[in-house]
Amino acid sequence: MQISDITKAEADEILARSESHFFDFKSKRIAPAKLPRALSALGNAEGGEIYVGIEDSSVTGQRWDGFPIPEDANAIIAVLQDLFPNGETYSYSFLKCSGYPGLVLSCEVFKNQFIWKDTQGDIYLRRGAQSLKQDTFEKQERLRLNKGISSYEDSKVDMTISELSSSDAFTAFYEVIVPRAEPNAWLRKQKVIRDDQATVAGLILFSDEPQAVLPKAAIKISRYRTSDEPTRATLEGQPSTIEGCAVVLIKDAVDKIVETVERIPVMKDSGLKSVQYPRNAIHEIITNAIIHRDYSVNDDVHVRIFDNRIEIYSPGPLPAHVTVENILDERFARNQKIVRLTNKFPDAPNKDVGEGLNTAFEAMRELQLKDPVVVQINNGVLVTLKHEKLAEPEQAIISYLRDNDEVNNSKARAVTFIGSENKVKNIFRKMMTAGILERIPGRSQAKTGYTKGPNFPDA
């Protein structure tokens, strides 16, 4: 197992941390059978770290008390490797610091789509600094839903197959599907019917009024006349409630948001103008909120429109291994039937399946607005579109050169979000004329680079 040398400053930084939802200390004297409880709890939550060989903060005096040699941790490692193999979810290594005694076993747990059990076969979940036993069917089912192992879209609802197949929404959809089949047979084949009852997926996709059966499947849109936190005093009128099947819900919500945003004034050099957000960014985030939300959570999608931002809240945590850090690169559909069948509609709102959030980021950058901000909060996902301009291209290049020795066209395009190579060449030319940049001599055109010039601004 790898042994990593760390500095005393790095060790002190670890010691200064508090036990939390993501972090724990364990004594090297812990019984090997007890550690899997804490590790499984982290694996069933959002992941985290455990350091074995550091006493908790209630201990006075020397807290770093590691294993004298790696073999002294063999009993613990054997149990961990058996239950939680070293790989994509669990990672183990020893930490060594010349300022502290012994080797600390570092156990890192990554967010994942599996349910983990301890040595007794029990399931635990990390909440705060505690490992809570999930000892009822309801608790375990909630964990399966959060992980994306189970999906509420497969649950039956109070609507018969005949009611669903005779809806206006399904009738319009049925006219264009290929190949054609008898309506009830088609619905059964798509697994949106169980025991002649519609499932949540069937309801959301094809019912004219899904909210009559699932009242919290709507979108609430509120306008606040402030750039600060929302208050009752800054709420403009009553929130709008948007209802209908998924494709109608998405279209009507986007129309309402754009209409509301266009009434927000912003001062420009030429006078008052309407605030502008890219419509396709709003569309993609609303689409994601509807097709990827957790319908078992008793809450609507909420859109809050402020003077300087739009906030879109979708119920349900990010599923499986998806995190706010990897959300642009990783794919996992909680509602696979809703995602797949929405894509079959004419002018489908999710034409480019899996690319929605990336499209939203690109659209914001095209308008020179800052990237959307994605956070997980209150058992849901909050995406914020800020009406804040990106740094001017010249400033972005200057900021990059403060941390790097040189910049080239490719890197400049990445930090300025400018797609055109020629536009960046023109920016470089102006910055050289101003003495901010200098071209690095002696290089071929393919390897052209620039460094700080005599007039490069101080920090």
Summary of the structure (lengths in Angstrom):
residues: 459
radius of gyration: 27.2
end to end distance: 43.5
largest distance: 77.4
contacts: 1397
relative contact order: 0.07
helix: 34%
strand: 22%
